[in-house]
């Protein structure tokens, strides 16, 4: 297969269709008994695997022990870790990835700021993390108090049109304007950050990327922008903001420093701290920021406990959490009942949009409703696979993305999905679930 030609043709089709990148792991797999090889043994031509880096390392080790590596594979945003090939022990040159990207009007300004502060390039979900905290601080400045309900009512007012356009470069100007009761329109690094009625971004960008093993990094191949169903970002919003000066703004950062998403979470935490640092360096309108960081450990129980610590500290708005398997219970058990605004930079499960949240839950990452559709297009048009299986982490994120992909792949692209196989994080071996996914028989 002439991969470069196929990729160029795919990107042209994606652009023409108005579609964008997505999350998942897909490829062309034969049966394990035949050593893989693009379905020659009667297995599915493609495999979609949805998971996180720590478990992904063992999963890929087991995959390469059961396959000759001739399959085309597509990995999700959660597996975008440049150190994986070295840890897996394979260059993973047959792997392509997709992920929500930084495609906002102020992406370059954020990237320059991040590189200057940390001497490294931004990575997956760092732009979304910056935007999450920036929005929470602007809403807090407009609300004039550390109160979750007051902050919630300002979120769309400071994010959606109109008003003075604010981004990372003039963020301090925006904080001062919000504190003075003026109308502002935050234009983010990840997107234009207009919230729709579900609290999701009304537009998004996605990237197609590959591993660069020699550099222990990933290389972005292409970025595509997508306008969602609600580009005006309509939803409940305050008509004005009381503002106020000479006070301390409180914000929480609830992201994974440890656990399955630690490698992704650490640069996200770095990005999330930048807006607070900007305010504390300049003190616009006499304002300062107290940013409290808590570790979810990529665990629902630990995440809820950490979220409760933020609630007890009186934090009105929190950047987090990261994974949907943590974000959903954190939202239901900590944020919503205590009227705390949660704004996740990377939780993409469809169930987040459907929470009965009284409008307290937002996110700067796009929903998997979009990602699942593009997974199907990538699999069908770029990888030219007509039959697949899915292998997904056993939580809301994995199950819902698998089901969304399956629905679109079968209904819109006339594909066949043989098996949908769940796996648990932290297992010592994934050989059996890989064998089930690679099976040529339909379950």
C-alpha positions as CSV (number, residue, x, y, z in Angstrom):
1,X,0.0,0.0,0.0
2,X,1.4,3.4,-1.0
3,X,0.7,5.0,2.4
4,X,1.7,8.6,1.5
5,X,-0.6,8.6,-1.5
6,X,-3.4,7.0,0.4
7,X,-3.0,9.6,3.2
8,X,-3.1,12.5,0.8
9,X,-6.2,11.2,-0.9
10,X,-7.8,10.7,2.5
11,X,-7.1,14.2,3.7
12,X,-8.6,15.6,0.5
13,X,-11.7,13.6,1.1
14,X,-11.9,14.6,4.8
15,X,-11.6,18.3,3.8
16,X,-14.3,18.0,1.1
17,X,-16.6,16.2,3.5
18,X,-16.1,18.7,6.3
19,X,-15.1,15.8,8.6
20,X,-12.3,15.7,11.1
21,X,-10.0,13.4,13.1
22,X,-11.1,11.1,15.9
23,X,-10.0,8.7,18.7
24,X,-9.6,4.9,18.4
25,X,-7.1,2.3,17.3
26,X,-7.9,0.7,13.9
27,X,-6.1,-1.4,11.4
28,X,-6.1,-4.5,9.2
29,X,-5.7,-7.7,11.2
30,X,-5.8,-11.3,10.2
31,X,-6.6,-14.2,12.5
32,X,-3.9,-14.8,15.2
33,X,-3.5,-18.3,13.9
34,X,-2.3,-17.0,10.5
35,X,0.0,-14.3,12.0
36,X,-2.1,-11.3,11.0
37,X,-1.4,-9.8,7.6
38,X,-4.4,-7.8,6.6
39,X,-7.1,-10.3,7.1
40,X,-5.5,-13.2,5.2
41,X,-6.6,-15.6,7.9
42,X,-10.2,-14.7,7.8
43,X,-10.2,-12.2,10.6
44,X,-11.4,-8.6,10.4
45,X,-9.5,-6.2,8.2
46,X,-9.5,-3.6,10.9
47,X,-9.1,-3.3,14.7
48,X,-10.3,-0.3,16.8
49,X,-8.8,-0.1,20.3
50,X,-9.6,2.6,22.7
51,X,-7.6,3.0,25.9
52,X,-4.8,4.8,27.8
53,X,-1.0,4.7,27.7
54,X,-0.1,2.6,30.7
55,X,-2.4,-0.3,29.8
56,X,-1.7,0.5,26.1
57,X,2.0,-0.5,26.5
58,X,1.1,-4.0,27.6
59,X,-1.7,-4.2,25.1
60,X,0.7,-3.4,22.2
61,X,3.3,-5.7,23.4
62,X,0.8,-8.5,23.3
63,X,-0.5,-7.3,20.0
64,X,2.9,-7.5,18.3
65,X,3.6,-10.9,19.8
66,X,0.4,-12.2,18.0
67,X,0.8,-10.3,14.8
68,X,3.5,-9.7,12.2
69,X,2.8,-5.9,12.3
70,X,1.5,-5.6,8.7
71,X,-1.8,-4.1,9.8
72,X,-2.6,-0.4,9.5
73,X,-3.4,0.7,13.0
74,X,-5.1,3.9,14.2
75,X,-4.7,4.9,17.9
76,X,-6.7,7.4,20.1
77,X,-5.9,10.7,21.7
78,X,-5.5,8.8,25.0
79,X,-2.6,6.8,23.5
80,X,-0.7,9.8,22.1
81,X,2.4,9.2,24.1
82,X,5.7,9.6,22.2
83,X,7.5,7.2,24.6
84,X,5.3,4.3,23.8
85,X,7.3,2.7,20.9
86,X,10.4,2.5,23.2
87,X,8.4,1.0,26.0
88,X,6.6,-1.4,23.7
89,X,9.8,-2.5,22.0
90,X,8.6,-1.8,18.5
91,X,8.9,1.2,16.3
92,X,5.1,1.1,15.7
93,X,5.6,2.5,12.2
94,X,2.3,0.9,11.1
95,X,0.4,3.1,13.6
96,X,-1.5,6.4,12.8
97,X,-3.3,8.4,15.4
98,X,-6.1,10.9,15.6
99,X,-6.9,13.4,18.4
100,X,-8.7,16.6,19.2
101,X,-6.2,19.3,18.2
102,X,-5.4,22.9,19.0
103,X,-7.1,24.6,16.1
104,X,-8.4,27.8,17.8
105,X,-7.8,31.3,16.6
106,X,-5.1,31.8,19.3
107,X,-3.3,28.5,19.1
108,X,0.0,30.0,18.0
109,X,0.0,32.5,20.8
110,X,-0.6,29.7,23.4
111,X,2.1,27.5,21.8
112,X,4.6,30.3,22.0
113,X,3.7,31.0,25.7
114,X,3.9,27.3,26.6
115,X,7.3,26.8,24.9
116,X,8.7,29.9,26.5
117,X,7.6,28.8,30.0
118,X,8.5,25.1,29.8
119,X,11.0,24.8,27.0
120,X,9.0,22.1,25.3
121,X,6.2,22.0,22.7
122,X,2.5,21.7,23.8
123,X,1.1,18.2,23.6
124,X,-2.4,16.6,23.4
125,X,-5.1,18.5,25.4
126,X,-2.7,21.2,26.6
127,X,-4.5,23.9,24.7
128,X,-7.8,22.7,26.0
129,X,-6.4,22.8,29.6
130,X,-5.2,26.4,29.2
131,X,-8.6,27.4,27.8
132,X,-10.5,25.6,30.6
133,X,-8.7,27.6,33.4
134,X,-8.7,30.8,31.4
135,X,-12.5,30.6,31.0
136,X,-13.1,29.7,34.7
137,X,-11.0,32.7,35.8
138,X,-12.7,35.1,33.3
139,X,-16.1,33.9,34.5
140,X,-15.0,34.3,38.1
141,X,-13.8,37.8,37.5
142,X,-17.1,38.7,35.9
143,X,-19.1,37.0,38.7
144,X,-17.3,39.0,41.4
145,X,-17.3,36.2,43.9
146,X,-16.1,32.7,44.4
147,X,-19.5,31.1,44.0
148,X,-20.2,28.2,41.7
149,X,-23.7,29.3,40.7
150,X,-22.6,32.8,39.9
151,X,-19.6,31.5,37.9
152,X,-21.9,29.1,36.0
153,X,-24.1,32.0,34.9
154,X,-21.1,33.8,33.4
155,X,-19.5,31.0,31.4
156,X,-21.3,31.5,28.1
157,X,-21.3,35.3,28.6
158,X,-17.5,35.5,28.6
159,X,-17.0,32.6,26.0
160,X,-19.6,33.3,23.3
161,X,-20.1,36.3,21.0
162,X,-20.0,39.3,21.4
163,X,-17.8,41.7,23.3
164,X,-14.1,42.4,23.1
165,X,-12.2,39.4,21.8
166,X,-9.7,38.0,24.3
167,X,-7.1,35.4,23.9
168,X,-3.9,34.2,25.7
169,X,-1.9,37.3,24.5
170,X,-4.3,39.8,25.9
171,X,-5.7,37.6,28.7
172,X,-4.8,40.1,31.4
173,X,-6.8,42.8,29.5
174,X,-9.7,40.4,29.5
175,X,-9.5,39.7,33.2
176,X,-9.6,43.5,33.9
177,X,-12.5,44.0,31.5
178,X,-14.5,41.2,33.1
179,X,-13.8,42.6,36.6
180,X,-15.1,46.0,35.3
181,X,-18.4,44.4,34.1
182,X,-17.5,44.7,30.4
183,X,-18.6,42.2,27.7
184,X,-15.8,39.9,26.4
185,X,-15.6,37.0,24.0
186,X,-12.8,34.6,24.8
187,X,-11.2,33.1,21.6
188,X,-9.3,30.1,22.7
189,X,-6.2,28.1,21.7
190,X,-8.1,24.9,21.2
191,X,-11.2,26.4,19.5
192,X,-13.3,29.5,19.5
193,X,-14.7,28.1,22.8
194,X,-18.3,28.9,22.1
195,X,-20.4,26.7,24.4
196,X,-23.5,25.0,23.0
197,X,-26.5,24.2,25.2
198,X,-24.9,21.1,26.5
199,X,-21.8,23.0,27.6
200,X,-19.7,21.4,24.8
201,X,-17.6,23.4,22.4
202,X,-19.6,24.3,19.3
203,X,-16.5,23.9,17.0
204,X,-13.5,21.7,17.2
205,X,-10.2,20.8,15.5
206,X,-8.8,17.3,15.0
207,X,-5.3,16.2,14.1
208,X,-3.9,13.1,12.3
209,X,-0.5,12.1,13.7
210,X,2.1,9.4,13.8
211,X,4.7,8.2,16.2
212,X,8.3,9.4,15.7
213,X,10.2,6.7,17.7
214,X,13.7,8.2,17.1
215,X,12.6,11.4,18.8
216,X,10.3,9.9,21.4
217,X,7.5,12.1,20.2
218,X,4.6,12.3,17.7
219,X,4.4,14.1,14.4
220,X,1.3,15.9,13.4
221,X,0.3,15.1,9.8
222,X,-2.7,17.3,9.3
223,X,-5.3,19.4,11.2
224,X,-8.9,19.8,10.2
225,X,-11.6,22.1,11.7
226,X,-15.2,21.1,12.2
227,X,-18.2,23.2,13.0
228,X,-20.7,21.4,15.2
229,X,-24.5,21.4,15.1
230,X,-24.8,24.5,17.3
231,X,-22.2,27.1,16.1
232,X,-23.8,30.0,17.9
233,X,-23.2,28.3,21.3
234,X,-26.6,29.0,22.6
235,X,-27.6,28.2,26.1
236,X,-28.3,29.8,29.5
237,X,-26.3,32.9,30.1
238,X,-26.3,36.0,32.4
239,X,-27.1,39.3,30.8
240,X,-24.3,41.1,32.7
241,X,-21.6,40.6,35.3
242,X,-21.1,42.6,38.5
243,X,-17.4,42.2,38.5
244,X,-15.2,43.5,41.3
245,X,-11.6,44.3,42.2
246,X,-9.1,43.6,44.9
247,X,-9.9,40.0,45.7
248,X,-8.6,36.5,45.2
249,X,-10.0,34.2,42.5
250,X,-10.1,30.5,43.4
251,X,-9.8,27.7,40.8
252,X,-9.2,24.0,41.0
253,X,-7.0,21.8,38.7
254,X,-8.2,18.2,38.9
255,X,-6.0,16.2,36.5
256,X,-4.0,13.0,36.6
257,X,-0.4,13.4,37.9
258,X,-0.3,9.6,38.4
259,X,-2.0,6.5,37.1
260,X,-2.9,5.4,33.6
261,X,-2.9,9.0,32.2
262,X,0.0,10.4,34.0
263,X,2.1,11.0,30.9
264,X,-0.7,12.9,29.3
265,X,-1.8,14.7,32.5
266,X,1.5,16.2,33.5
267,X,1.8,18.7,30.6
268,X,-1.9,19.4,30.9
269,X,-1.3,20.5,34.5
270,X,1.5,22.7,33.3
271,X,-0.8,24.4,30.7
272,X,-3.6,24.8,33.3
273,X,-1.3,26.7,35.6
274,X,-0.4,29.3,33.0
275,X,-3.5,31.6,33.2
276,X,-3.2,31.7,37.0
277,X,0.5,32.7,36.6
278,X,-0.4,35.4,34.2
279,X,-2.8,37.0,36.6
280,X,-0.5,36.7,39.6
281,X,2.4,38.2,37.7
282,X,0.3,41.3,36.7
283,X,-2.4,41.6,39.4
284,X,-5.0,43.3,37.1
285,X,-7.7,45.2,39.1
286,X,-5.9,44.0,42.2
287,X,-6.9,40.4,41.5
288,X,-4.8,37.3,42.4
289,X,-5.4,33.6,41.9
290,X,-5.2,30.7,44.3
291,X,-4.9,27.6,42.1
292,X,-5.3,24.3,44.0
293,X,-4.0,21.2,42.2
294,X,-5.4,17.7,43.0
295,X,-4.4,14.3,41.5
296,X,-7.2,12.1,40.2
297,X,-4.7,9.2,39.9
298,X,-6.8,8.3,36.8
299,X,-9.1,6.5,39.3
300,X,-12.8,7.2,39.9
301,X,-12.6,6.7,43.6
302,X,-9.4,8.8,44.0
303,X,-10.9,11.4,41.6
304,X,-14.1,11.8,43.7
305,X,-12.0,12.1,46.9
306,X,-9.8,14.7,45.3
307,X,-12.8,16.6,44.0
308,X,-14.4,16.6,47.5
309,X,-11.2,18.2,48.8
310,X,-11.6,21.0,46.3
311,X,-15.3,21.4,47.3
312,X,-14.4,21.5,51.0
313,X,-11.8,24.2,50.1
314,X,-14.6,26.4,48.6
315,X,-13.4,26.2,45.0
316,X,-16.2,27.4,42.7
317,X,-14.8,26.1,39.4
318,X,-12.5,23.2,38.5
319,X,-10.5,22.4,35.4
320,X,-11.1,18.6,35.2
321,X,-11.2,15.9,35.3
322,X,-9.4,14.3,32.4
323,X,-10.8,10.8,31.6
324,X,-14.6,10.3,31.2
325,X,-14.4,7.3,33.5
326,X,-13.4,9.7,36.3
327,X,-15.2,12.8,35.1
328,X,-18.7,11.3,35.2
329,X,-18.6,10.1,38.8
330,X,-16.8,13.3,39.9
331,X,-19.5,15.4,38.3
332,X,-22.3,13.4,39.7
333,X,-20.9,12.9,43.3
334,X,-19.0,16.1,43.8
335,X,-19.5,19.0,41.4
336,X,-23.2,18.9,40.6
337,X,-24.6,18.4,44.1
338,X,-22.3,21.1,45.5
339,X,-22.9,23.6,42.7
340,X,-19.3,23.6,41.5
341,X,-18.5,24.3,37.8
342,X,-16.5,21.5,36.2
343,X,-14.8,22.3,32.9
344,X,-13.0,19.2,31.5
345,X,-10.2,19.7,28.9
346,X,-10.2,16.1,27.7
347,X,-13.3,14.1,28.8
348,X,-15.0,13.2,25.6
349,X,-17.6,10.5,26.4
350,X,-21.1,11.1,25.1
351,X,-22.5,10.6,28.6
352,X,-21.0,13.9,29.7
353,X,-23.3,15.8,27.4
354,X,-26.3,13.8,28.8
355,X,-25.6,14.5,32.5
356,X,-28.5,16.0,34.5
357,X,-26.1,18.7,35.6
358,X,-28.2,21.9,36.0
359,X,-25.7,23.5,33.6
360,X,-22.7,23.1,35.9
361,X,-20.6,20.8,33.6
362,X,-18.7,22.2,30.6
363,X,-15.8,21.0,28.6
364,X,-13.3,22.4,26.1
365,X,-12.8,19.0,24.4
366,X,-15.3,17.9,21.7
367,X,-17.7,15.0,22.3
368,X,-17.0,11.5,21.0
369,X,-20.1,11.9,18.9
370,X,-17.9,13.7,16.5
371,X,-14.9,11.5,17.1
372,X,-16.8,8.3,16.4
373,X,-17.9,9.5,13.0
374,X,-14.4,10.3,11.9
375,X,-13.1,7.0,13.2
376,X,-15.5,5.4,10.8
377,X,-14.4,7.6,7.9
378,X,-10.7,7.0,8.6
379,X,-11.2,3.2,8.8
380,X,-13.3,3.1,5.6
381,X,-11.7,5.7,3.3
382,X,-8.0,5.9,4.4
383,X,-7.4,2.4,5.7
384,X,-9.9,0.9,3.2
385,X,-11.1,-1.7,5.7
386,X,-14.6,-3.2,5.2
387,X,-14.7,-5.3,8.3
388,X,-13.4,-4.6,11.8
389,X,-13.5,-5.4,15.5
390,X,-13.3,-3.0,18.4
391,X,-11.2,-3.4,21.6
392,X,-12.1,-0.8,24.2
393,X,-11.4,0.1,27.8
394,X,-14.2,-0.9,30.0
395,X,-15.7,2.4,31.0
396,X,-18.1,5.1,29.6
397,X,-15.4,6.5,27.3
398,X,-14.5,3.2,25.7
399,X,-17.9,1.7,25.4
400,X,-19.6,4.7,24.0
401,X,-16.9,5.5,21.5
402,X,-16.9,1.9,20.4
403,X,-20.7,1.9,19.9
404,X,-20.7,5.3,18.1
405,X,-17.9,4.1,15.8
406,X,-19.8,0.9,15.1
407,X,-23.1,2.6,14.4
408,X,-21.5,5.0,11.8
409,X,-19.2,2.5,10.3
410,X,-22.1,0.1,9.6
411,X,-24.8,2.6,8.7
412,X,-22.8,5.2,6.7
413,X,-19.9,3.3,5.3
414,X,-21.4,-0.2,4.8
415,X,-18.8,-1.8,7.0
416,X,-19.1,-4.9,9.2
417,X,-18.2,-4.9,12.9
418,X,-17.4,-8.5,14.0
419,X,-16.8,-8.1,17.7
420,X,-16.8,-5.4,20.3
421,X,-14.5,-6.6,23.1
422,X,-14.0,-4.8,26.5
423,X,-10.8,-4.9,28.5
424,X,-9.9,-3.7,32.0
425,X,-7.0,-1.4,32.8
426,X,-4.0,-2.8,34.7
427,X,-4.1,-6.4,33.5
428,X,-0.8,-8.3,33.2
429,X,-1.8,-9.7,29.8
430,X,-4.2,-8.8,27.1
431,X,-3.6,-11.8,24.9
432,X,-7.0,-13.3,25.3
433,X,-9.0,-10.1,24.5
434,X,-6.7,-9.5,21.5
435,X,-7.4,-13.0,20.3
436,X,-11.1,-12.4,20.7
437,X,-10.9,-9.1,18.7
438,X,-8.9,-10.8,16.0
439,X,-11.2,-13.7,15.7
440,X,-12.8,-14.1,12.3
441,X,-16.1,-15.2,13.7
442,X,-18.8,-12.8,14.6
443,X,-20.0,-12.8,18.2
